[in-house]
Amino acid sequence: MAEDFNCPNCGGSLSRKMRHSKMVACPYCESTVLLEDDVVKLAGKGGVMSEEPSLFELGRAVEYQGNSFMPIGQARFSYANGWWDEFWALDGKGDGVWISVDEGDIAIQRRDPDAEMINEANLKLGARVSFDGELFRVTEVDSATCEALRGEFPEELSLGDTYRYYNLSGPRGRVVSLEYDEDGMSASEGEWIDPYEVRQQAIEAGS
Ligand SMILES: [Zn+2]
């Protein structure tokens, strides 16, 4: 369900594919635009995203184990070892998922707004942490900075924003990511996936 509106900076015609998207990056002037209760306002800059070969591309659906995902937003983050992309994607039911792609390390996760707060002091590398009734191990501790944005997103993201994150690995390929910034903690939960099982679908005409 596309909704059309104009960029408040350059007047370019924009649309969002998901009604719940709160931010859209303008491809014409690189502004980011916030949409709240039908109010359209300028947020910041989307920056320039260098093209890198990836299994995932905006507007090109992929299939994984019989489920299809359509990436509609791409956020790039830098961290100590380089960078990775977070794709905001629609699943077959129209719900949103985050797909993080760091070369061959790919995880599909959903936000867990009801996650119990975990004290950051307990998240040392290698520590065991209980989450949602299961035992996880802290496998990555780092901080990330937002470097570039394009497409649309369910939340406001800003270039240069930095947050601390922790990846927790659990049974059956489960992965929990915890992010901390001045607003507190946010949690996403999902699984690592096998990149060899990801299939790109043909690009639809007219999209
Ligand atoms: Zn614009």
py3Dmol code that shows the C-alpha trace and the ligand (Angstrom):
import py3Dmol

protein = """\
ATOM      1  CA  MET A   1       0.000   0.000   0.000  1.00  0.00           C
ATOM      2  CA  ALA A   2       1.963   2.978  -1.233  1.00  0.00           C
ATOM      3  CA  GLU A   3       1.255   6.446   0.113  1.00  0.00           C
ATOM      4  CA  ASP A   4       2.537   9.478  -1.712  1.00  0.00           C
ATOM      5  CA  PHE A   5       3.739  12.803  -0.353  1.00  0.00           C
ATOM      6  CA  ASN A   6       6.331  15.441  -1.172  1.00  0.00           C
ATOM      7  CA  CYS A   7       9.763  15.978   0.318  1.00  0.00           C
ATOM      8  CA  PRO A   8       9.560  19.141   2.486  1.00  0.00           C
ATOM      9  CA  ASN A   9      13.085  20.071   1.403  1.00  0.00           C
ATOM     10  CA  CYS A  10      13.140  19.593  -2.372  1.00  0.00           C
ATOM     11  CA  GLY A  11       9.512  18.861  -3.237  1.00  0.00           C
ATOM     12  CA  GLY A  12      10.429  15.515  -4.771  1.00  0.00           C
ATOM     13  CA  SER A  13       7.624  12.989  -4.795  1.00  0.00           C
ATOM     14  CA  LEU A  14       8.098  10.266  -2.200  1.00  0.00           C
ATOM     15  CA  SER A  15       6.079   7.296  -1.121  1.00  0.00           C
ATOM     16  CA  ARG A  16       6.132   4.759   1.632  1.00  0.00           C
ATOM     17  CA  LYS A  17       5.391   1.114   1.093  1.00  0.00           C
ATOM     18  CA  MET A  18       4.475   0.416   4.683  1.00  0.00           C
ATOM     19  CA  ARG A  19       1.916   2.455   6.515  1.00  0.00           C
ATOM     20  CA  HIS A  20       3.852   2.173   9.765  1.00  0.00           C
ATOM     21  CA  SER A  21       7.038   3.620   8.333  1.00  0.00           C
ATOM     22  CA  LYS A  22       7.998   6.683  10.364  1.00  0.00           C
ATOM     23  CA  MET A  23      10.959   7.859   8.315  1.00  0.00           C
ATOM     24  CA  VAL A  24      11.710   8.017   4.606  1.00  0.00           C
ATOM     25  CA  ALA A  25      15.026   9.014   3.037  1.00  0.00           C
ATOM     26  CA  CYS A  26      14.569  11.282   0.014  1.00  0.00           C
ATOM     27  CA  PRO A  27      16.587   9.881  -2.913  1.00  0.00           C
ATOM     28  CA  TYR A  28      16.707  13.297  -4.634  1.00  0.00           C
ATOM     29  CA  CYS A  29      18.180  15.576  -1.973  1.00  0.00           C
ATOM     30  CA  GLU A  30      19.381  13.043   0.636  1.00  0.00           C
ATOM     31  CA  SER A  31      17.185  14.488   3.338  1.00  0.00           C
ATOM     32  CA  THR A  32      15.419  12.234   5.775  1.00  0.00           C
ATOM     33  CA  VAL A  33      11.754  12.955   6.343  1.00  0.00           C
ATOM     34  CA  LEU A  34       9.682  12.105   9.415  1.00  0.00           C
ATOM     35  CA  LEU A  35       6.009  11.177   9.138  1.00  0.00           C
ATOM     36  CA  GLU A  36       3.938  11.467  12.252  1.00  0.00           C
ATOM     37  CA  ASP A  37       0.140  11.616  12.327  1.00  0.00           C
ATOM     38  CA  ASP A  38       0.063  12.852   8.724  1.00  0.00           C
ATOM     39  CA  VAL A  39       2.591  15.586   9.511  1.00  0.00           C
ATOM     40  CA  VAL A  40       5.606  15.539   7.211  1.00  0.00           C
ATOM     41  CA  LYS A  41       8.751  17.207   8.517  1.00  0.00           C
ATOM     42  CA  LEU A  42      12.421  17.337   7.728  1.00  0.00           C
ATOM     43  CA  ALA A  43      14.608  15.221  10.023  1.00  0.00           C
ATOM     44  CA  GLY A  44      18.217  15.134   8.864  1.00  0.00           C
ATOM     45  CA  LYS A  45      20.437  13.742   6.171  1.00  0.00           C
ATOM     46  CA  GLY A  46      20.550  10.270   4.687  1.00  0.00           C
ATOM     47  CA  GLY A  47      24.154  10.475   3.597  1.00  0.00           C
ATOM     48  CA  VAL A  48      25.672   8.656   0.674  1.00  0.00           C
ATOM     49  CA  MET A  49      25.674   4.870   0.612  1.00  0.00           C
ATOM     50  CA  SER A  50      28.483   3.337  -1.410  1.00  0.00           C
ATOM     51  CA  GLU A  51      27.310   0.411  -3.513  1.00  0.00           C
ATOM     52  CA  GLU A  52      28.622  -2.917  -2.310  1.00  0.00           C
ATOM     53  CA  PRO A  53      27.749  -6.335  -3.700  1.00  0.00           C
ATOM     54  CA  SER A  54      25.138  -7.924  -1.440  1.00  0.00           C
ATOM     55  CA  LEU A  55      22.591 -10.701  -1.456  1.00  0.00           C
ATOM     56  CA  PHE A  56      20.131  -8.055  -0.351  1.00  0.00           C
ATOM     57  CA  GLU A  57      19.057  -4.999  -2.328  1.00  0.00           C
ATOM     58  CA  LEU A  58      16.284  -2.475  -1.812  1.00  0.00           C
ATOM     59  CA  GLY A  59      13.189  -3.440  -3.780  1.00  0.00           C
ATOM     60  CA  ARG A  60      14.396  -6.917  -4.589  1.00  0.00           C
ATOM     61  CA  ALA A  61      12.621  -9.700  -2.715  1.00  0.00           C
ATOM     62  CA  VAL A  62      14.525 -12.650  -1.327  1.00  0.00           C
ATOM     63  CA  GLU A  63      13.243 -16.013  -0.277  1.00  0.00           C
ATOM     64  CA  TYR A  64      14.462 -17.952   2.726  1.00  0.00           C
ATOM     65  CA  GLN A  65      13.020 -21.324   3.702  1.00  0.00           C
ATOM     66  CA  GLY A  66       9.762 -20.631   1.895  1.00  0.00           C
ATOM     67  CA  ASN A  67       9.312 -17.133   3.337  1.00  0.00           C
ATOM     68  CA  SER A  68       9.693 -14.035   1.243  1.00  0.00           C
ATOM     69  CA  PHE A  69      11.203 -10.759   2.416  1.00  0.00           C
ATOM     70  CA  MET A  70      11.143  -7.435   0.586  1.00  0.00           C
ATOM     71  CA  PRO A  71      13.842  -4.994   1.736  1.00  0.00           C
ATOM     72  CA  ILE A  72      12.422  -1.435   1.845  1.00  0.00           C
ATOM     73  CA  GLY A  73      15.042   0.327   3.982  1.00  0.00           C
ATOM     74  CA  GLN A  74      18.811   0.069   4.268  1.00  0.00           C
ATOM     75  CA  ALA A  75      20.826   1.512   7.148  1.00  0.00           C
ATOM     76  CA  ARG A  76      24.591   1.218   7.238  1.00  0.00           C
ATOM     77  CA  PHE A  77      26.499   1.158  10.509  1.00  0.00           C
ATOM     78  CA  SER A  78      30.212   1.280  11.169  1.00  0.00           C
ATOM     79  CA  TYR A  79      31.876  -0.566  14.028  1.00  0.00           C
ATOM     80  CA  ALA A  80      35.374  -1.585  15.055  1.00  0.00           C
ATOM     81  CA  ASN A  81      35.711  -4.252  12.329  1.00  0.00           C
ATOM     82  CA  GLY A  82      34.243  -2.271   9.410  1.00  0.00           C
ATOM     83  CA  TRP A  83      30.569  -1.905   8.620  1.00  0.00           C
ATOM     84  CA  TRP A  84      27.351  -3.813   8.196  1.00  0.00           C
ATOM     85  CA  ASP A  85      23.881  -3.158   6.797  1.00  0.00           C
ATOM     86  CA  GLU A  86      20.525  -3.434   8.491  1.00  0.00           C
ATOM     87  CA  PHE A  87      17.706  -3.958   6.029  1.00  0.00           C
ATOM     88  CA  TRP A  88      14.154  -3.174   7.090  1.00  0.00           C
ATOM     89  CA  ALA A  89      12.061  -5.697   5.174  1.00  0.00           C
ATOM     90  CA  LEU A  90       8.440  -6.704   4.811  1.00  0.00           C
ATOM     91  CA  ASP A  91       7.687 -10.363   5.325  1.00  0.00           C
ATOM     92  CA  GLY A  92       4.915 -12.224   3.461  1.00  0.00           C
ATOM     93  CA  LYS A  93       2.335 -11.039   6.015  1.00  0.00           C
ATOM     94  CA  GLY A  94       3.320  -7.370   5.701  1.00  0.00           C
ATOM     95  CA  ASP A  95       5.061  -7.354   9.071  1.00  0.00           C
ATOM     96  CA  GLY A  96       8.479  -5.783   9.370  1.00  0.00           C
ATOM     97  CA  VAL A  97      11.711  -7.595  10.169  1.00  0.00           C
ATOM     98  CA  TRP A  98      15.295  -6.417  10.466  1.00  0.00           C
ATOM     99  CA  ILE A  99      17.846  -8.339   8.424  1.00  0.00           C
ATOM    100  CA  SER A 100      21.416  -7.638   9.428  1.00  0.00           C
ATOM    101  CA  VAL A 101      24.025  -8.444   6.828  1.00  0.00           C
ATOM    102  CA  ASP A 102      27.710  -8.435   7.747  1.00  0.00           C
ATOM    103  CA  GLU A 103      29.239 -10.220   4.769  1.00  0.00           C
ATOM    104  CA  GLY A 104      28.271 -13.892   5.361  1.00  0.00           C
ATOM    105  CA  ASP A 105      26.844 -13.324   8.835  1.00  0.00           C
ATOM    106  CA  ILE A 106      23.134 -12.778   8.332  1.00  0.00           C
ATOM    107  CA  ALA A 107      20.423 -12.619  10.974  1.00  0.00           C
ATOM    108  CA  ILE A 108      16.684 -12.043  10.682  1.00  0.00           C
ATOM    109  CA  GLN A 109      15.244 -10.398  13.777  1.00  0.00           C
ATOM    110  CA  ARG A 110      12.074  -8.827  15.069  1.00  0.00           C
ATOM    111  CA  ARG A 111      11.865  -6.107  17.677  1.00  0.00           C
ATOM    112  CA  ASP A 112      10.796  -7.379  21.058  1.00  0.00           C
ATOM    113  CA  PRO A 113       9.152  -4.379  22.753  1.00  0.00           C
ATOM    114  CA  ASP A 114       8.264  -6.453  25.832  1.00  0.00           C
ATOM    115  CA  ALA A 115      11.800  -7.643  26.562  1.00  0.00           C
ATOM    116  CA  GLU A 116      12.783  -7.453  30.191  1.00  0.00           C
ATOM    117  CA  MET A 117      15.435  -4.844  30.892  1.00  0.00           C
ATOM    118  CA  ILE A 118      18.889  -6.384  31.206  1.00  0.00           C
ATOM    119  CA  ASN A 119      21.562  -4.559  33.190  1.00  0.00           C
ATOM    120  CA  GLU A 120      24.333  -3.644  30.806  1.00  0.00           C
ATOM    121  CA  ALA A 121      26.943  -4.343  33.492  1.00  0.00           C
ATOM    122  CA  ASN A 122      26.108  -8.076  33.181  1.00  0.00           C
ATOM    123  CA  LEU A 123      26.895  -8.188  29.471  1.00  0.00           C
ATOM    124  CA  LYS A 124      30.584  -9.019  29.463  1.00  0.00           C
ATOM    125  CA  LEU A 125      31.933 -10.917  26.479  1.00  0.00           C
ATOM    126  CA  GLY A 126      31.441 -14.655  27.094  1.00  0.00           C
ATOM    127  CA  ALA A 127      28.986 -14.135  29.975  1.00  0.00           C
ATOM    128  CA  ARG A 128      25.841 -16.255  30.192  1.00  0.00           C
ATOM    129  CA  VAL A 129      22.578 -14.355  30.260  1.00  0.00           C
ATOM    130  CA  SER A 130      19.009 -15.568  30.573  1.00  0.00           C
ATOM    131  CA  PHE A 131      16.611 -14.131  27.971  1.00  0.00           C
ATOM    132  CA  ASP A 132      13.023 -15.196  27.392  1.00  0.00           C
ATOM    133  CA  GLY A 133      13.526 -18.358  29.453  1.00  0.00           C
ATOM    134  CA  GLU A 134      16.634 -19.568  27.644  1.00  0.00           C
ATOM    135  CA  LEU A 135      20.334 -19.280  28.259  1.00  0.00           C
ATOM    136  CA  PHE A 136      22.393 -17.134  25.891  1.00  0.00           C
ATOM    137  CA  ARG A 137      26.061 -16.301  25.723  1.00  0.00           C
ATOM    138  CA  VAL A 138      27.356 -12.803  24.979  1.00  0.00           C
ATOM    139  CA  THR A 139      29.307 -13.202  21.724  1.00  0.00           C
ATOM    140  CA  GLU A 140      29.792  -9.611  20.582  1.00  0.00           C
ATOM    141  CA  VAL A 141      30.223  -6.325  22.425  1.00  0.00           C
ATOM    142  CA  ASP A 142      30.782  -3.169  20.440  1.00  0.00           C
ATOM    143  CA  SER A 143      29.381   0.209  19.517  1.00  0.00           C
ATOM    144  CA  ALA A 144      27.969   1.249  16.170  1.00  0.00           C
ATOM    145  CA  THR A 145      27.526   4.538  14.352  1.00  0.00           C
ATOM    146  CA  CYS A 146      24.906   5.188  11.697  1.00  0.00           C
ATOM    147  CA  GLU A 147      26.694   6.086   8.425  1.00  0.00           C
ATOM    148  CA  ALA A 148      24.039   6.129   5.685  1.00  0.00           C
ATOM    149  CA  LEU A 149      20.297   5.656   5.212  1.00  0.00           C
ATOM    150  CA  ARG A 150      18.055   5.016   2.270  1.00  0.00           C
ATOM    151  CA  GLY A 151      14.523   3.807   1.808  1.00  0.00           C
ATOM    152  CA  GLU A 152      12.068   3.803   4.693  1.00  0.00           C
ATOM    153  CA  PHE A 153      12.180   2.839   8.354  1.00  0.00           C
ATOM    154  CA  PRO A 154       9.806   2.139  11.231  1.00  0.00           C
ATOM    155  CA  GLU A 155      11.722   4.459  13.549  1.00  0.00           C
ATOM    156  CA  GLU A 156      13.808   7.594  13.406  1.00  0.00           C
ATOM    157  CA  LEU A 157      17.487   7.005  12.620  1.00  0.00           C
ATOM    158  CA  SER A 158      20.080   9.764  12.449  1.00  0.00           C
ATOM    159  CA  LEU A 159      23.443   9.907  10.773  1.00  0.00           C
ATOM    160  CA  GLY A 160      26.264   9.945  13.299  1.00  0.00           C
ATOM    161  CA  ASP A 161      24.143   8.495  16.117  1.00  0.00           C
ATOM    162  CA  THR A 162      26.124   5.988  18.126  1.00  0.00           C
ATOM    163  CA  TYR A 163      24.805   3.233  20.367  1.00  0.00           C
ATOM    164  CA  ARG A 164      26.285   0.328  22.297  1.00  0.00           C
ATOM    165  CA  TYR A 165      25.197  -3.150  21.257  1.00  0.00           C
ATOM    166  CA  TYR A 166      25.539  -6.709  22.447  1.00  0.00           C
ATOM    167  CA  ASN A 167      24.861  -9.888  20.476  1.00  0.00           C
ATOM    168  CA  LEU A 168      23.729 -12.888  22.481  1.00  0.00           C
ATOM    169  CA  SER A 169      23.811 -16.323  20.859  1.00  0.00           C
ATOM    170  CA  GLY A 170      21.498 -19.060  22.076  1.00  0.00           C
ATOM    171  CA  PRO A 171      20.240 -22.518  21.177  1.00  0.00           C
ATOM    172  CA  ARG A 172      19.003 -23.364  17.646  1.00  0.00           C
ATOM    173  CA  GLY A 173      20.789 -20.417  16.044  1.00  0.00           C
ATOM    174  CA  ARG A 174      18.822 -17.908  18.091  1.00  0.00           C
ATOM    175  CA  VAL A 175      20.365 -14.467  18.328  1.00  0.00           C
ATOM    176  CA  VAL A 176      19.299 -11.560  20.521  1.00  0.00           C
ATOM    177  CA  SER A 177      20.655  -8.076  19.911  1.00  0.00           C
ATOM    178  CA  LEU A 178      20.476  -5.529  22.693  1.00  0.00           C
ATOM    179  CA  GLU A 179      21.057  -1.857  21.994  1.00  0.00           C
ATOM    180  CA  TYR A 180      21.600   0.822  24.606  1.00  0.00           C
ATOM    181  CA  ASP A 181      21.561   4.559  24.240  1.00  0.00           C
ATOM    182  CA  GLU A 182      20.300   7.503  26.273  1.00  0.00           C
ATOM    183  CA  ASP A 183      16.715   6.317  25.670  1.00  0.00           C
ATOM    184  CA  GLY A 184      17.416   2.959  27.294  1.00  0.00           C
ATOM    185  CA  MET A 185      17.484  -0.589  25.944  1.00  0.00           C
ATOM    186  CA  SER A 186      15.890  -2.043  22.871  1.00  0.00           C
ATOM    187  CA  ALA A 187      15.921  -5.738  22.043  1.00  0.00           C
ATOM    188  CA  SER A 188      15.552  -7.719  18.821  1.00  0.00           C
ATOM    189  CA  GLU A 189      15.242 -11.456  18.664  1.00  0.00           C
ATOM    190  CA  GLY A 190      15.636 -13.867  15.795  1.00  0.00           C
ATOM    191  CA  GLU A 191      18.047 -16.303  14.233  1.00  0.00           C
ATOM    192  CA  TRP A 192      21.226 -16.546  12.249  1.00  0.00           C
ATOM    193  CA  ILE A 193      20.444 -17.790   8.764  1.00  0.00           C
ATOM    194  CA  ASP A 194      22.420 -19.727   6.172  1.00  0.00           C
ATOM    195  CA  PRO A 195      23.381 -17.356   3.311  1.00  0.00           C
ATOM    196  CA  TYR A 196      23.423 -20.314   0.911  1.00  0.00           C
ATOM    197  CA  GLU A 197      19.692 -20.785   1.481  1.00  0.00           C
ATOM    198  CA  VAL A 198      18.830 -17.202   0.530  1.00  0.00           C
ATOM    199  CA  ARG A 199      17.369 -16.914  -2.962  1.00  0.00           C
ATOM    200  CA  GLN A 200      17.024 -13.639  -4.824  1.00  0.00           C
ATOM    201  CA  GLN A 201      13.747 -13.216  -6.660  1.00  0.00           C
ATOM    202  CA  ALA A 202      13.448 -11.527 -10.017  1.00  0.00           C
ATOM    203  CA  ILE A 203      12.905  -7.766  -9.893  1.00  0.00           C
ATOM    204  CA  GLU A 204       9.238  -7.026 -10.525  1.00  0.00           C
ATOM    205  CA  ALA A 205       8.467  -4.851 -13.494  1.00  0.00           C
ATOM    206  CA  GLY A 206       7.513  -1.304 -12.563  1.00  0.00           C
ATOM    207  CA  SER A 207       8.834  -1.453  -9.010  1.00  0.00           C
TER     208      SER A 207
END
"""
ligand_1 = """\
1
ZN
Zn 14.183 15.795 -1.084
"""
view = py3Dmol.view(width=600, height=400)
view.addModel(protein, "pdb")
view.setStyle({"model": 0}, {"cartoon": {"style": "trace"}})
view.addModel(ligand_1, "xyz")
view.setStyle({"model": 1}, {"stick": {}})
view.zoomTo()
view.show()
